[in-house]
């Protein structure tokens, strides 16, 4: 009876933990294989523990060149998509204008369009315009589908933000710029950082759209796809594990900073002083 009661009270948490474990299982496998010395290039079984893969992550020079190229493309696409998407999210949430509903629908189209259709459409556009495929066509293509994810993420953050905090700052004779810098931006920053990380992840691991518009440029996913035919080097698992660890660290730091900012904003609000008095 005690076990049944315990399970009845915590079944939602148990199911959530099982789902999270299922989602984290591939990441754990990749992390484990990053410490593996395979018996041959076509083997994925755990043969022998080693740290050589982490000591020499660039044992394959072509792979490191592809990783660096993917990081450069992801960084440029993330910066442009984050700036444009954040401005669009503020406009859609804070302002009412003609065509707003239509723009909301158009923003969702890149997210709903299959990547195969988007990749071939962009290829046809670049070919008809006489634009040579390469580094910059990949950046343009990545910005196109990353903007939608940035807008949706930042919009969700803005919709859940308490506007009374901004109104309280304005009542305390803060200017619009001071209110934005000290109240609005710290509260929205976790959403912007999350959107930027999502955009970088989508850009870094994109293969289908990139493959249609890359020309002779080789990114990290394209290198992995080509190397799969002759054996993927174990350093690929090192790159994947390192990228996941960096993203997890950035998300944790952003969440911690956002929590501190919310506490500081609540302490500065008039309602907090009224409760204390």
N, C-alpha and C positions, 0 to 999 in steps of 0.2 A: 504493500500500500504506500509506503514512504517513497519507493522508487517511482511508482506510477504518478504520485502527486508531484514529485520533483520534475518528472518528464512533462507533465501537463502544464506546470508553471513556466517551464523553460524551453518548450519545444520550438518556439520561434527563434530563440537564440541559437539552439542546436542546429536548426536548418540553415540559419545564416552562416554559422561557422563552417558547416559542410560545404556550402556554396563557395565561400571564400577560399576554403582549402582546395576545392576543385579548380578554381580560377588560378590559384597560386602554384598548382602542381607543375605546369609547364615551366614556370620561372624557376622553380626549385631544381627541376631536371637540368635546365640550361646552366644554372649555377654549379651544380654538381659536375657536369661534363666539362666545365671550364678548368677543373682540377684533374682531368683525366688524361692519361697517355694512351690513346687507342692502339690496339694491336695492329691495325692497318688503316689506311685512309678511308676505306669504305665501311669501317666498323663504327658503330655507335654504342657499343657496350662499354661498361665501366671496367677497364682493364687494370690500371695502375694509377695510384694517387701521385700527382706531381705538381710542383709550383712553376715549372718551366714555362707553361703557357702564359702565366701572369708576369714572369720575369722578361719574357720576350714576346710581347703582344704584336710586334711588327716583324715577326719572323718571315712573313710573306709581304714583301714590299707593295705588291699590287693591291693587297687588301687594305693596307693602311692608307694608300692613296685614295682608294674608293671611300673609305671611312671619312677622311678629311674632306673630300668633295661633298659627301652627303651632309656633313656638319656645316659646311659653308652654305650649301643650298638651303638646309633647314634653318639656319640662322637668318639669312636674308628673307626667306619666305615668312618666318615667324615674326620678324620685326615689322614688315610691311602689313601682314595680315592682322597683327595685334593692334597696330595703330588704326588702320582702317576699320576693323571690326569693333574696336572700343568706341570710336567716334560714332559709328552707325548705331551701336547699342544705346548710347546716350540719346541720340536723336530719336530713336524709336520709342524709348521708354519715357523720356522727359518732355517730348513735344508732340503736339497734334497737328497734322498737316494732311493735305489732300494726297491720296495715293499711299497712305501709310499701310493699309491692309494689303495692298498689292505687293508692296516691298517686302512685307513679312513673308508672303508666299514665295516670292522670288529668292529670298535668302535660303529657304529650305530646299530649293531645287538642286543645288550642287550636292547636298547631303543625300537626296533621294535618287539622284541620277546614278546608274551603274558606272563604275569606273571605266569599263570597256567602252561605253558610249562616250563618256567625257574624253577619254584618251584619243579615240578616233576622230571626234569632232575637233579637238584642238589641233590634231595633226593636219586635218583638212584645212583648218583656218590658217595655220602657219605656212603650209605648202602653197595655198592660193595667194597668200600675201607675200610670198617670196622670202620668208624669214628662215634662215638656216637653223636646223635643229641643233641644240647643244645646251650649254650650261644655263643660259638666260631663258630659253624656252621652258626648261624644267622649272626655273624659279617662278615664271609667270603662271605656269600650270598649277604649281603648288599653292601659290597665293590665292588662286581662284577658288579652290575647294577648302582651304584653311580659313578663309574669311567667314564662311558660314558657321563653322564651329566656334569661332571666337565670338561672333555676334550672339549666338544662342547662349553661350556660357556667361558672358558679361551681362546679358539681359536678365538671366536668372538671378544673378547677384544684385543687380539694381532693383529688380522687382521685390526682393526680400529685404531691402534696406529700409530702415525707419527714417522717413523724411523729417520727422520731428526733431531729430538731432541737428539737421541743417537749419531748420527754422529757429531752434534755440540759439544756435551760433549767430544767426542774423539778428535775433533779438538782443544779443549781447554786443551789438555794434560791430560785428565782424563783416568785412567786405565780402563780395562774392568770390574773389580770388582766395582770400584767407579761409573762407568756408570750404572751398573746394580743396585747398591744399591740406588743411588740418582735419577736416571731417570727412568729406566725400571720398577723396582719393585713398586715405588709409582704409576706409571701409570697403571700397571696391577693389583695392589692390589684390587681395587673395583671389578674387574671381579673374582679374586680369592675368595674374601669374598662372593660375590654373589653365586659362585659355591659351596662354603662350606655350605652356608645356604640352598641352594637347596638340596644338598646331605643329610644334617641333616634332613630336612623336609621329604624327600623321605624315609629315614631310619626310622624316628620316627613313621610315620603313615603307614608303610607297613604292610599288613596283609597276603596276599596270599602266597608270598614266605616264609615269616616267619612261617606261619602255617604249611607248609610242612617240615620245617627244625628245628623247635623249640624243639621237644621232649617234655620234661616236663616244659620247660621254658615258662613263661607267660609274654608277653609284654603288653604295654598299649592298643594297638588295639585289641589284643586277649582278654584282660579283658573286654573291652567295648562290644565286640561281645558276650562273655559269659554272661555279665550282662544284655544284652538286653532282655534275656528271662525272667528275674525276676525283671526288672526295673532298668534303668540306674540312678545312683545317680547324683544329680545336681552338685556335685563337678567335674564331668567330663567336664562340660561347663566351669568351672573355669580354669581347666588345659588348655583347648583349647584356651580360651581367653588370658591367660597369655603367652602361647607360641606364639600366633600371635603378641601380643604387644611387646614381646622381639625381635622377628624377624624384626618387623617394625622399632624398635629403632636401631637395628644393621645395617639395610639397610640404614637408614637415616644418621647415623654416618659415615658409609663407603662412602656414596655419598658425604657428606660434606668434608671428608678428601681427597677424590679423586679430588674434585674441587679445593681445596687449593693446592694440589700437582701439578695439571696441571697449575695453575696460577704461582706457584713458578718456574716450569720448563720453562714456556714461558718467564718469566722475566729474567731467566738466559741464554736464548738462544741468540746467536749473532744477529739474525734477529730483536729481540726486541730492542737491543741496537742501531742497525742501524736506526730503525724507530724513536727512541727517539732523536738520533743525527740529 
